[in-house]
Amino acid sequence: MPVKDYSEFVCILPWFMNPLPDEKNPNSKIWSASFRLDQDVSHLFPYINATLDEALYYEKPAHVRFLLNGYRCFLYPYSAAVHFFESQAAAKDFIAGFIDFLNDVEDQKKNIRPNYDQIKPIPIIDILKILPKTNCRKCGYLTCMAFAAAIMKGKEGTDKCPDLALPISENAVYPVFDDTGKLVNSVSLQINTSRLKNQIQAQHEQILRLEAALRTDQQNEKAADSQRPPQKTDFGLTNREIEVLKLIAQGYTNNEISGMLFISPHTVKSHMINIFNKLGVNDRTQAAVLATQNNIL
Ligand code: SF4
């Protein structure tokens, strides 16, 4: 049923908007208006909430706040309040258009998907209790108090404060401690986790990318290892023993090695015993093969 009329029109001068007379224009005033509608319009709240970007639909007391033609409106089931007008006549002009707006929403209901999301206000002081209270401004607000007010109005989510531990559920319960660290209360906040989910998803993808890069590095390393010549292992041989081993591998006899290195045959034999022991072999041929395989020569 369309809204036809209004009654109980009241226009007041809010003291906080009219602190001092304007000397240049002493008649200038700022007015707030309130009025009563001729029927209950609460069934329109979810449709207005869905239609206007800045609409806020409150659970208690049930009402919806929104901007219409630049005027801030508070619509209750049977009444409305609107701020701020330059004159009472301007307020009355606006109310006529306001009623047309309500009737337009009524007419368009079938084309609008209603938004039943409601704001359940939490006392600002309770929200402030869980904030770090450092006024660091990382959230974009000058103070934690201003940020708490934005949360209370449903304009922001707690995830904008980077120093607040991020909850991962839609309904987050934060502990509140007193100055001695004793748990004294808890505050339950409804939060929008979509941004947080995106962050987690981005981090997850980053981890997958890093894991893939690590796997590729490991495979490359393995391939390079397989192509690299075996590392030189000298089995703890002394320089002199390596000299002797080289000559052994070249097929020289003990006496020939003795003459070439100017050492006695007995010393050559002693070096050979040490070489065999260190390489774990029993004869000259095995010693030469092992030395070649390990790049000792
Ligand atoms: S980022 Fe957090 S701690 Fe910093 S001002 Fe905002 S609410 Fe306060």
Residues whose N, C-alpha, C, O or C-beta is under 5 A from the ligand:
A	BS01	SF4	L131 P132 K133 T134 N135 C136 R137 K138 C139 Y141 T143 C144 F147 K160 C161 P162
